[in-house]
């Protein structure tokens, strides 16, 4: 089986100390590599995590996964994993069970955690595993919130850029490296946070939700009238939606789809609104119709 290596896995003393100050019972940073960005259609192909324990020691989890579907060429350039390489890897059921046992009820963190958490939740529902009490934290959200408006800050808040800002060296898009660096980025952001903020408000910039907020598997069901969204997502093709809400209420707006994601409030279409060039969440239950063209012009 293909082996993936990791570098720079050690945590500095100050990184361990700050993490255990805020997570005294321990914390687990994880990263997934997937066939795409939509847990409704795409599959996990790699799981990796680093767990910091209350005594300051660390443990690691890593498993490659056979997705049993074709891995798109445009994603291989990022994670460098092919169907041939994963042909003898296990399917998701057993590794996911082992990963759930690995983190237990510990807080979980990831970079752009909404995507990784969505795939994790999808797998939990698919195999009817018990949903833990884990809280989800986002190192990207944390860094963006803390450095907003500051003169000295990362050029952007991609994991690689944050790693460079904090002088962390690693191999991006290898899941174990990404998980380790996520934990180190979160730790360094906490160190910066402690310089100017009270210790009780870090959650405002970093917390997303609890895993057990996703008790209903129907949050993954796409209504039949919107099934064509899958084609647009696969082809990365812009289309029009008539949306019940926002400034263009009831009118068609052109969007470029990125992903379908579950939220505690329901399934959302994450997309770039081509009117203002901003990425937005559109609740599926508020999308009234979709079209290849702007029907308001007819």
C-alpha positions in Angstrom: 0.0 0.0 0.0 1.1 3.6 -0.7 2.8 5.1 2.4 2.6 8.8 3.2 5.3 10.4 5.3 5.2 13.4 7.6 7.7 16.0 8.6 8.0 18.5 11.5 5.6 16.6 13.7 6.9 17.9 17.0 5.1 20.5 19.1 7.1 23.2 20.8 6.8 23.5 24.6 4.9 26.8 24.3 2.5 25.3 21.7 1.7 22.4 24.0 1.3 24.7 27.0 -1.1 27.1 25.3 -3.2 24.4 23.8 -3.6 22.6 27.2 -4.5 26.0 28.8 -7.6 26.1 26.6 -8.1 22.4 26.1 -7.0 20.9 29.5 -8.6 17.5 28.7 -6.8 17.3 25.3 -7.6 18.2 21.7 -7.4 16.5 18.3 -6.6 18.2 15.0 -7.5 16.3 11.9 -7.5 16.6 8.1 -9.2 14.7 5.3 -8.3 14.4 1.7 -11.4 13.8 -0.5 -12.4 13.2 -4.1 -14.0 16.6 -4.1 -15.6 19.2 -1.9 -19.2 17.9 -1.6 -19.9 15.2 1.1 -23.2 14.6 -0.6 -21.5 13.1 -3.7 -17.7 12.9 -2.9 -15.8 10.4 -0.8 -12.9 10.5 1.8 -9.6 9.0 0.6 -7.3 9.9 3.5 -7.8 10.5 7.3 -5.1 11.8 9.5 -5.0 13.3 13.0 -2.8 14.4 15.8 -4.1 14.1 19.4 -2.6 16.1 22.3 -3.2 14.4 25.6 -3.5 16.1 29.0 0.0 15.0 30.0 1.5 16.8 26.9 2.1 13.6 24.9 0.9 13.2 21.4 -0.6 10.3 19.4 -1.2 10.1 15.6 -3.8 8.5 13.4 -3.4 7.9 9.7 -5.3 5.8 7.1 -5.6 5.8 3.3 -9.1 4.9 2.0 -10.4 3.3 -1.2 -13.3 5.5 -2.2 -14.8 3.0 -4.6 -15.5 5.8 -7.0 -13.4 7.4 -9.7 -11.1 10.1 -8.3 -11.3 13.2 -10.6 -8.1 14.3 -12.3 -8.5 17.9 -11.1 -8.3 16.8 -7.5 -5.3 14.5 -7.9 -3.0 17.5 -8.5 -3.7 18.5 -4.9 -3.5 15.3 -2.9 -1.4 13.1 -5.4 -3.6 10.1 -4.7 -5.0 7.9 -7.5 -7.4 5.0 -7.7 -4.5 2.6 -8.6 -2.6 3.7 -5.5 -5.7 3.2 -3.2 -6.8 -0.1 -4.9 -5.7 -2.2 -1.9 -6.6 0.3 0.8 -9.6 -0.4 3.1 -13.0 1.1 2.4 -14.2 3.8 4.8 -16.2 1.8 7.4 -13.5 0.3 9.6 -11.0 3.3 9.5 -13.8 5.7 10.3 -14.8 3.6 13.3 -11.2 3.5 14.4 -10.9 7.3 14.0 -14.0 7.9 16.0 -12.5 5.8 18.8 -9.3 7.7 18.5 -10.8 11.1 19.2 -13.7 10.0 21.5 -15.3 13.2 22.8 -12.3 15.4 22.5 -12.6 18.8 20.8 -11.8 18.6 17.1 -10.1 21.2 14.9 -9.3 21.5 11.2 -8.4 24.2 8.8 -11.6 25.3 6.9 -13.2 22.8 9.2 -16.7 23.1 7.7 -15.6 20.8 4.8 -13.8 18.2 6.9 -16.5 18.1 9.5 -19.2 17.7 6.8 -17.5 14.6 5.4 -17.0 13.2 9.0 -20.6 13.7 9.8 -21.7 12.2 6.5 -19.7 9.0 7.2 -21.1 8.8 10.7 -24.6 8.9 9.4 -23.8 6.5 6.6 -22.7 3.7 8.9 -25.0 4.6 11.8 -22.2 5.3 14.2 -22.9 7.2 17.4 -22.3 11.0 17.2 -19.8 12.2 19.8 -20.1 15.3 22.0 -17.0 16.8 20.3 -16.9 20.6 19.6 -15.5 21.7 16.2 -13.0 24.5 16.0 -11.6 26.1 12.8 -8.0 27.3 12.7 -8.7 29.3 9.5 -11.6 31.1 11.1 -9.6 31.8 14.2 -6.6 33.3 12.4 -8.8 35.4 10.1 -10.8 36.8 13.0 -7.8 37.5 15.2 -5.7 39.2 12.5 -8.6 41.2 10.9 -7.6 44.8 10.6 -4.0 44.3 11.8 -1.1 45.7 9.9 1.1 42.6 10.2 -0.9 39.5 9.2 -0.8 36.6 6.8 -1.2 37.5 3.1 -4.3 35.2 3.1 -5.6 32.5 5.5 -4.8 29.4 3.5 -3.1 26.8 5.6 0.2 27.1 3.7 0.2 30.9 4.1 -0.5 30.7 7.8 2.3 28.1 8.1 4.7 30.4 6.4 3.6 33.4 8.6 4.3 31.3 11.7 7.5 29.8 10.1 6.2 26.3 10.1 7.6 24.0 7.3 5.5 21.1 5.9 4.2 19.2 2.9 0.8 20.6 2.0 -2.1 18.3 1.0 -0.7 15.3 2.8 -3.3 14.8 5.4 -1.0 14.0 8.4 1.2 17.1 7.7 -1.9 19.3 7.3 -3.4 18.0 10.6 -0.1 18.7 12.5 0.3 22.2 11.0 -3.4 23.0 11.7 -2.7 22.3 15.4 0.5 24.4 15.3 -1.3 27.3 13.5 -4.1 27.1 16.1 -1.5 27.1 19.0 0.4 30.1 17.5 -2.9 32.0 17.0 -3.7 31.3 20.6 -0.4 32.7 21.7 -1.0 35.9 19.7 -4.6 36.0 21.1 -3.3 35.9 24.7 -1.2 39.0 24.2 -4.2 41.3 23.7 -7.4 39.5 24.6 -9.1 38.0 27.6 -8.8 34.2 27.8 -12.6 33.7 27.7 -13.5 34.9 24.3 -11.3 32.8 21.9 -14.4 30.7 21.0 -16.0 33.7 19.3 -13.4 33.5 16.5 -12.7 29.8 16.4 -15.8 27.7 17.4 -18.2 26.3 14.7 -20.6 23.8 16.3 -20.9 20.5 18.1 -21.0 17.2 16.1 -24.1 16.1 17.9 -26.0 19.1 16.3 -26.2 16.8 13.3 -28.7 14.2 14.5 -30.8 14.1 11.4 -29.5 12.2 8.3 -32.1 13.9 6.1 -29.9 17.0 6.2 -28.1 15.3 3.4 -31.1 14.8 1.1 -31.2 17.0 -2.0 -34.8 17.6 -3.2 -35.7 16.1 -6.6 -36.4 19.5 -8.1 -32.8 20.5 -7.4 -31.0 17.2 -8.4 -29.4 19.0 -11.4 -27.2 20.9 -8.9 -25.0 17.8 -8.8 -24.2 18.2 -12.6 -23.3 21.8 -12.1 -21.0 21.0 -9.2 -19.2 18.2 -11.1 -18.7 20.4 -14.1 -18.0 23.5 -12.0 -20.5 25.3 -14.2 -22.2 28.6 -13.3 -26.0 28.6 -13.2 -28.9 30.7 -11.9 -30.9 30.2 -8.8 -34.2 31.9 -7.7 -33.7 32.4 -4.0 -36.1 33.3 -1.2 -34.0 35.8 0.7 -31.2 38.3 0.4 -31.1 41.5 -1.6 -32.2 39.8 -4.8 -35.2 38.1 -3.1 -37.4 36.2 -5.6 -35.1 37.1 -8.6 -32.6 34.9 -10.4 -29.0 35.3 -9.5 -26.0 33.8 -11.2 -23.8 31.7 -9.0 -20.7 29.4 -9.4 -21.2 26.3 -7.2 -18.4 25.1 -4.9 -20.0 22.5 -2.6 -23.1 21.2 -0.9 -22.6 21.2 2.8 -24.8 20.2 5.8 -25.3 22.8 8.6 -27.2 22.3 11.8 -29.9 24.5 10.2 -30.1 22.3 7.1 -28.3 21.6 3.8 -26.7 24.6 2.0 -25.2 25.3 -1.4 -21.8 27.0 -0.9 -21.2 29.1 -4.0 -19.7 32.3 -5.4 -22.3 34.9 -6.1 -21.1 36.3 -9.4 -22.9 39.6 -8.8 -20.7 40.7 -5.9 -17.9 38.0 -6.3 -18.4 36.8 -2.7 -18.7 33.2 -1.5 -22.0 32.7 0.3 -24.2 30.0 1.8 -27.5 29.5 0.2 -30.0 27.3 2.1 -31.4 24.5 -0.1 -34.8 25.0 1.5 -34.8 28.6 0.2 -33.8 27.8 -3.4 -37.1 27.9 -5.3 -35.8 27.1 -8.8 -32.6 26.6 -10.8 -32.0 27.4 -14.4 -29.2 27.5 -17.0 -30.1 31.0 -17.9 -31.6 34.1 -16.4 -35.4 33.6 -16.7 -36.0 37.2 -15.4 -34.8 38.5 -18.8 -37.4 36.5 -20.8 
